[in-house]
């Protein structure tokens, strides 16, 4: 009877952990990345890497769908072209992470730190470099990054912390940038969006109720049927914006 019991213990040891703790170490992750042959991509789908220090690693093209990366250190990590559909990234630190062409659809980035992300090879984002955040959850996240051209349809930015600190900024370039992004039906309820750039963004049906939009730039944006009830709009720029059937807001 000992052999079946021993086999069962081994299987339990090798099985992916579902209780929140990582089932791999950083060394194990590095080994998988290093062992990926040319033309293939590392597969971490459904695995738990929760709480690991994964800073500076290269996950370009990797499949991280459904993986648990909550509380991970992802600073300077390369996620170029990575698949993160449904991935848990709550409270992850992603400062200076590379997200060019990455897919975060349905991912949970609540409470994550998304400052100074690398989103393009140059100063401007090209369509093929845009990331996807369709139906992603970014509630309470801290953002100072450029999301120009990204598809963020129905994303939840409730209580987002994105107000720019304009002190010691002669050019005012260090701020969240959603210009030309697709944000139809996105939720920004209660978000801090002071000085954020929404130029020419698609914001049809977006919910800005109770948000701080002080000095935000909505010039040329499409805000058809958006909800601005209770939002602070002091100094906000709506020049050329489409404001058809906007709720809770009237131009002065």
N, C-alpha and C positions, 0 to 999 in steps of 0.2 A: 504493500500500500504506500510505501514511502515515495516510489518513483512518480506516481500521479500527483501526489501532494507537492513534491519538489518542482515538477513541471508547471503546476498551477502557480506556484510562487514566482517562478521565472517569468511566466506570461504576464502576471500582474506588475512585475518590475519593469518590463519592457513596454507595457501599454501606455499610451499618452495619458497624462494626468488631466483630469477634468475639474479638479477642485480649486483651480486658481494658481497653484504653484507651478513653476516652470518644470517641464519634463526634459529640458535640455540645459546644459550649461553654456556659457559663452564659448568655451573651448569646443563643445560639441557642435555648436552652430558654425564656428569657423571651419571645422573639419568637413561639414556638409558643403559649405560654400566652396572650399578648396577642392573638394572631390567632384564638383560638377564639371562634366566634360564640355568641350567646345560644342556650341550649337544647342545645348540643353540649359535649362534654368533650374535653380534650386527649388525644392518643393517643401514648404513648411505649412501647407494648408491644414487647418484644424489643430495645429500643435500649440502647446502653451509655452510661451517664452516670457511669461509675465515677470516683471520686475528685473529683468536682466539688463546688464550694461552692454548694449549693442552699438555703442558710439563708434563712428568711423568705419563700420563694416560696409561692404558693398553687396546689397541685395538687388542690384539692377536686374530686372526681368524676372525676379523670383515670384513664386506663387505663395502669398501669405493669406489667402482667402480664409476667413473664419478663424484665423489664428488669434491667440490672446497675447497682445503686446501691451497690455495695461501696465502703467507705472514703469515702462521701459525707458532707458536712456538711449534716445535715437539721435543725439546731437551729431551733426555732420555725416549721418548715415546716408548712403546712396540708395534711393528707392526708385531710380529711373526706370520707367516702364513696368514697375512692379504691380502685381495684382493684389489689392488689399480689400476686396469686396467682402463686406460683413466683418471685417477685422475689428477687434477690440483694441482701441488705442487710448482709452480713458486715462487722463493724467500723464500721458507720455510726454517726455521732453524732446522736442523735435527742432530745436534751434539749429539753423544752418543745414537742415536736412535737404537732400536733393529729391524733389518730387516731380521732375519733368516727365510728363506722360503717364503718371501713376493713376491707378483707378481706386478711389476711396469710396465708391458707391456703397451705401448702406453701412458704412463703417461708423463706429462709435468713438469720436474724438472729444467727448465731453471732458472739460477741465484740462485739456492738453495745452501745452505751450508751443505755439506755432509762430515763432519770431524769426524774421530774416530767412525765410525759406529760399532755396535755390530753385527757381521755377523756369529758367530758360538759359540758353547758352550765351545770350547777349542781354542788352538793356531792354529789348522788346520781346514779348512772348509771341511766338508763331503758333498757328492753329495746331500743328502736329505736336507741339510741346505742352499743350494745355492738359491739365489734370481733370479728373472727374470726381465730383462729390455729390452725385445724385442721391437724394434721400439720406445723406450723411447727418450725423448728430454731432454738433459742435457746441452744445450748451455749456456756458461758463468757460469756454476756451479763451486763451489769451492770444491775440493775433496782431502781428505787425508784419504783413507779408503781401505779396502781389498775387492776385488771383485773376488777373485779366484773361478773358476768353474762357475761363473754366466753366464747365457745366455743373451748376450747383442747384439744379431744379429741386424744389421741395426740401432743401437742406434746413436743418433746425439750428439757428444761431441765437436762440434765446439766451439772454443775459451774457452775450458775448462781450469780452473786454477788448475793445479795439480803438478807444479814443487815443489819438496821437498826442504825445508830449511835444508841444511846439517850442519849448524852451531850447535855446541854443541851436535852433534850426534856421539858418539863413534861407535855405531853399525849400524847407518844408517837405522833403521827399521821404522822410521816414514815417510812413503811415500805411494803414491797410488800404489796398487798392483792389476794388472790384470792378474797375472800368471794363465795359464790354462783356462782362460775365453774364451767364444765363442764370438768373435768380428767380424765375417765375415760381410763385407760391412758396417762396422761402419765408422762414419765420425769424424775425429779428426782435421779437417782443422783449421789452426791457433791456435791450442791448445798449452798450456804451459805444457810440459811433461818431464821436466828435472828430471832425476834420477828415473823415473817411471819404475816399474817392469812389463814386458810383457813376462816373461819366458814361453815358450811352449804354448803361447796363439794362438788361431785360428784367424788369421787376413787376411784371403783371401779377396782380393778386398777392403781392408780398405783404407780410404783416409786420409793421413797424410800431405797433401800439405800445405806448409807454417808453419808447426808445429815446435816447439822447442823440439827436441829429445835428447838434450845434456845429455850424460851419462845415457841414458835410457838402459834397459837391454832387448834385444830381443832374447836372446840365446834360441835356440830350437823352436822358434816361426815359424808359417807358414804364410809367407807374400806373397804368390803367388798372382800376379797381383795387389799388393798394389800400391798406388800412394804416393811417397815420394818427389814429385817435389817441390823444394824450401824449403824443410825441413832442419833444422840444425841438423846434426848428430854427431857433435864433441863429441868424447869419448863414443859414443854408442856402445853397445856390440851386434854383430850379429853372434856370434859363434854358429854354428850348425843350423842356421835359414834357412828356405826354402825361397829362393829369386827368384824363377822362374817368369820371365816376370814382375819384379818390375819396375815401371816407375820412372824416374828421380833420380835414385840412382845407384852408382857403388861402390863396395868395393874398398878401397885403395890398 
